């Protein structure tokens, strides 16, 4: 019986430590985590709740890049 060994580079197995302040926007931009449907510039909690519930629609050009 022939024995096969698999050699894997450490670069493929070691994961970098990414600060949370950097990781959150990166994961959102890659669509790996859900985005908040309400833009960050809307601060009124009731208006944000209405947007999340689907009662208010925000045009895409007002959503910004967040």
C-alpha positions in Angstrom: 0.0 0.0 0.0 1.4 3.4 -1.0 1.2 6.2 1.5 0.4 9.7 0.2 1.3 12.8 2.2 -0.4 16.1 1.5 1.6 19.2 2.1 -0.3 22.4 2.6 1.3 25.8 2.8 1.0 27.6 6.1 -0.3 30.6 4.2 -3.5 28.6 3.4 -4.1 27.5 6.9 -3.2 30.6 9.0 -6.0 33.1 9.2 -5.2 36.8 9.8 -6.7 38.6 12.7 -8.8 41.4 11.4 -10.1 44.1 13.8 -13.9 44.2 14.1 -14.0 47.8 12.9 -12.5 46.6 9.6 -14.1 43.2 9.3 -17.8 44.4 9.6 -17.7 46.7 6.5 -15.7 44.2 4.6 -18.1 41.4 5.2 -21.1 43.6 4.3 -19.4 44.8 1.1 -18.9 41.2 0.1 -22.5 40.4 0.9 -21.4 37.7 3.4 -23.5 39.2 6.2 -26.9 41.0 5.8 -26.8 44.8 5.4 -29.0 47.1 7.4 -31.8 48.2 5.1 -31.9 51.7 6.6 -29.2 54.1 5.6 -26.9 55.2 8.5 -27.9 58.9 8.0 -31.4 58.1 9.2 -31.3 58.4 12.9 -34.9 58.5 14.0 -35.7 55.0 15.5 -39.3 55.0 14.3 -38.3 55.9 10.7 -35.7 53.2 10.7 -38.2 50.7 12.0 -40.6 51.7 9.2 -37.9 51.1 6.6 -37.0 47.7 8.0 -40.7 46.7 8.1 -41.1 47.8 4.5 -43.5 50.7 5.1 -41.1 53.2 3.6 -39.0 52.8 0.5 -35.6 54.6 0.1 -34.4 55.1 -3.5 -31.1 53.4 -4.2 -29.3 56.6 -5.0 -30.0 57.8 -1.4 -28.7 54.7 0.2 -25.0 55.6 -0.2 -22.1 53.2 -0.1 -22.7 52.0 3.4 
